[in-house]
């Protein structure tokens, strides 16, 4: 069975990066009614990051999935969809009935973890996070971008954590009944409860007795008092938006 004229991808974990999306992807794909591809992050719909994804055609995207009759949901967990300015519109144009899960994390913890990941993937070449933060104005002018960085916008750390703007953009386009917001701290402390809530959100059996919850997350801290104050303000502004979900 193929997606064309029959089924479409209808579940999207849209980010944020380093907020538990890998663990949630792993948990959800164990449910028999949810089909998640082996490629966790196809990023097909974030067309404003054209050099980041290797999936450029719809038939390539659909070929990632096993279109079996038992699945009710076909899921895509691409962490930069939330940051992308066009991904939500592209997804809704493809499937107006899509459901969205977004995961958010205190920026003071998320950003050092993201910075480390970008270094490991050769997207970032500044070792110290505070130096990388201070380089943002230059990088927005196209300066000091590593040659191995496929998407310079990922180095705009201040923009990545504008979760308030990103969530508002989502809620302007998608009915709240089709959106689930998960905070990283609660997910880490109560993974089983969160997964049960997610199954309920999807209208599926809420039993998690057969789910392997062995995936772990890591935490890191920013040690700069100035950056802590800046990012605390960002996380404070986010809280009222999370409560809307």
C-alpha positions as CSV (number, residue, x, y, z in Angstrom):
1,X,0.0,0.0,0.0
2,X,1.3,3.5,-0.8
3,X,0.3,6.9,0.5
4,X,-0.8,8.3,-2.8
5,X,-4.6,8.7,-2.8
6,X,-5.0,6.6,0.3
7,X,-2.9,7.5,3.4
8,X,-0.7,10.4,4.4
9,X,1.7,11.2,7.2
10,X,-0.6,12.6,9.9
11,X,1.5,12.9,13.0
12,X,4.4,15.4,13.4
13,X,6.8,15.8,16.3
14,X,8.1,19.2,15.3
15,X,10.7,20.0,17.9
16,X,12.4,21.6,19.7
17,X,15.9,20.1,19.3
18,X,17.4,18.6,22.5
19,X,14.0,18.6,24.2
20,X,13.3,14.8,24.3
21,X,12.1,14.2,20.8
22,X,14.3,11.2,20.2
23,X,13.0,9.4,23.3
24,X,9.3,10.2,22.4
25,X,9.9,9.0,18.8
26,X,11.3,5.7,20.2
27,X,8.4,5.3,22.6
28,X,5.7,6.0,20.1
29,X,7.1,3.8,17.4
30,X,6.5,0.8,19.7
31,X,2.7,1.2,19.5
32,X,1.3,-1.1,16.8
33,X,-0.9,1.7,15.5
34,X,1.9,4.2,15.0
35,X,4.4,3.7,12.1
36,X,7.6,5.8,12.4
37,X,10.3,5.5,9.8
38,X,13.8,4.4,10.6
39,X,15.0,7.9,9.5
40,X,13.9,9.9,12.5
41,X,14.3,13.4,11.0
42,X,13.6,13.6,7.3
43,X,12.9,17.4,7.4
44,X,11.1,17.2,4.1
45,X,8.7,20.1,4.9
46,X,11.3,22.6,6.2
47,X,12.0,23.9,2.7
48,X,13.6,27.0,4.0
49,X,16.5,24.9,5.1
50,X,17.1,23.4,1.6
51,X,20.6,22.1,2.2
52,X,19.8,20.3,5.4
53,X,17.6,17.5,4.2
54,X,18.5,14.8,1.6
55,X,14.7,14.1,1.0
56,X,13.6,16.5,-1.7
57,X,10.7,14.7,-3.5
58,X,7.3,13.5,-2.1
59,X,7.8,10.0,-3.5
60,X,11.1,9.8,-1.6
61,X,9.5,11.0,1.5
62,X,6.6,8.5,1.2
63,X,9.1,5.7,0.5
64,X,10.4,6.1,4.1
65,X,7.2,4.6,5.5
66,X,5.7,1.1,5.6
67,X,2.1,1.7,4.6
68,X,0.4,-1.2,6.3
69,X,-3.3,-1.5,7.0
70,X,-2.9,-1.8,10.8
71,X,-1.4,1.7,11.4
72,X,-3.6,4.7,12.2
73,X,-0.7,7.1,12.4
74,X,2.4,7.7,10.3
75,X,4.8,9.9,12.1
76,X,7.6,12.3,11.2
77,X,9.8,13.6,14.0
78,X,11.8,16.5,12.6
79,X,13.1,18.8,15.3
80,X,13.6,21.9,13.0
81,X,10.0,22.1,11.8
82,X,9.1,24.2,14.9
83,X,11.9,26.7,14.0
84,X,11.2,26.7,10.3
85,X,9.0,29.6,9.0
86,X,7.4,27.4,6.3
87,X,7.2,23.9,7.6
88,X,3.8,24.2,9.3
89,X,2.2,25.7,6.2
90,X,3.8,23.0,4.0
91,X,2.5,20.3,6.3
92,X,-1.0,21.7,6.4
93,X,-1.1,22.0,2.6
94,X,-0.1,18.4,2.4
95,X,-2.4,17.2,5.2
96,X,-4.9,19.6,6.8
97,X,-5.9,17.0,9.4
98,X,-2.3,16.6,10.7
99,X,-1.7,16.4,14.5
100,X,1.3,18.1,16.1
101,X,3.4,17.4,19.1
102,X,5.9,20.0,20.2
103,X,8.4,19.6,23.1
104,X,10.0,22.6,24.8
105,X,12.8,22.9,27.3
106,X,14.3,25.6,29.4
107,X,16.6,27.5,27.0
108,X,19.3,27.6,29.7
109,X,19.6,23.8,29.4
110,X,18.7,23.4,25.8
111,X,21.2,25.7,24.2
112,X,24.4,24.2,25.6
113,X,23.2,20.8,24.6
114,X,22.4,22.0,21.1
115,X,25.7,23.8,20.8
116,X,27.5,20.5,21.7
117,X,25.5,18.6,19.1
118,X,26.3,21.2,16.4
119,X,29.9,20.9,17.2
120,X,29.8,17.1,16.9
121,X,28.1,17.4,13.5
122,X,30.6,20.0,12.3
123,X,28.0,22.7,12.0
124,X,29.6,24.7,14.7
125,X,33.3,25.5,15.1
126,X,33.4,27.7,18.2
127,X,34.1,25.6,21.2
128,X,32.9,27.9,24.0
129,X,29.1,28.5,24.1
130,X,29.3,32.0,25.3
131,X,31.7,32.9,22.5
132,X,29.3,31.3,20.0
133,X,26.5,33.3,21.5
134,X,28.5,36.5,21.1
135,X,29.1,35.6,17.5
136,X,25.4,35.7,16.6
137,X,25.4,39.3,15.2
138,X,28.3,38.5,12.9
139,X,26.7,35.3,11.8
140,X,23.5,37.0,10.9
141,X,25.6,39.1,8.5
142,X,27.0,36.0,6.9
143,X,30.3,36.1,8.7
144,X,32.2,33.4,10.7
145,X,30.0,30.6,9.3
146,X,31.9,27.3,9.2
147,X,32.3,25.9,5.7
148,X,30.9,22.6,7.0
149,X,27.7,24.3,8.3
150,X,24.8,23.2,6.0
151,X,22.3,25.7,7.6
152,X,23.7,28.9,9.1
153,X,20.3,29.7,10.7
154,X,20.9,26.9,13.2
155,X,23.7,29.0,14.6
156,X,21.3,31.8,15.5
157,X,20.8,30.5,19.0
158,X,18.7,33.5,20.1
159,X,16.2,32.8,17.3
160,X,16.1,29.0,17.9
161,X,14.7,29.5,21.4
162,X,12.0,32.0,20.5
163,X,9.5,29.4,21.5
164,X,6.8,32.0,22.3
165,X,6.8,33.2,18.7
166,X,7.0,29.7,17.3
167,X,4.1,28.4,19.4
168,X,2.0,31.4,18.6
169,X,2.6,30.8,14.9
170,X,1.5,27.2,15.3
171,X,-1.7,28.1,17.2
172,X,-2.6,30.7,14.5
173,X,-2.7,27.9,11.9
174,X,-3.8,24.8,13.8
175,X,-6.7,24.1,16.1
176,X,-5.5,23.5,19.7
177,X,-7.3,20.1,19.7
178,X,-4.7,18.9,17.2
179,X,-1.7,20.1,19.2
180,X,0.0,18.6,22.3
181,X,2.7,20.6,24.1
182,X,5.1,18.7,26.3
183,X,7.7,20.2,28.6
184,X,11.0,18.5,28.9
185,X,11.2,18.5,32.7
186,X,7.8,16.8,33.0
187,X,8.7,14.4,30.3
188,X,11.9,13.4,32.0
189,X,10.2,12.9,35.4
190,X,7.0,11.3,34.1
191,X,7.7,9.6,30.8
192,X,5.1,6.9,31.2
193,X,2.4,9.4,32.1
194,X,3.3,11.6,29.2
195,X,3.2,8.7,26.7
196,X,-0.2,7.6,28.1
197,X,-1.4,11.2,27.6
198,X,-0.1,11.1,24.0
199,X,-1.9,7.9,23.2
200,X,-5.1,9.5,24.6
201,X,-4.4,12.6,22.5
202,X,-4.2,10.3,19.5
203,X,-7.3,8.3,20.4
204,X,-5.3,5.2,20.9
205,X,-5.1,2.6,23.7
206,X,-3.4,4.3,26.7
207,X,-1.6,1.1,28.0
208,X,2.2,1.5,28.2
209,X,2.9,-1.9,29.8
210,X,4.8,-3.1,26.7
211,X,6.8,0.1,26.1
212,X,10.5,0.0,26.6
213,X,11.4,3.3,28.5
214,X,15.2,2.8,28.5
215,X,16.1,5.8,26.4
216,X,17.8,8.5,28.5
217,X,18.4,12.3,28.1
218,X,21.3,14.4,29.1
219,X,21.4,17.8,30.8
220,X,24.0,20.5,30.7
221,X,24.2,24.0,32.2
222,X,25.3,27.4,31.0
223,X,27.7,28.9,33.5
224,X,27.6,32.5,32.4
225,X,25.4,34.7,34.7
226,X,24.6,37.1,31.9
227,X,23.3,34.4,29.6
228,X,21.4,32.8,32.4
229,X,19.5,36.1,32.9
230,X,18.8,36.4,29.2
231,X,17.6,32.9,28.8
232,X,15.6,32.9,32.1
233,X,13.6,35.8,30.6
234,X,13.0,33.8,27.5
235,X,11.8,30.8,29.4
236,X,9.6,33.0,31.7
237,X,7.8,34.4,28.7
238,X,7.2,30.9,27.3
239,X,5.2,29.6,30.4
240,X,1.8,31.3,29.6
241,X,1.9,29.9,26.0
242,X,2.5,26.3,27.2
243,X,-0.6,26.6,29.5
244,X,-2.8,27.2,26.4
245,X,-2.3,23.7,25.1
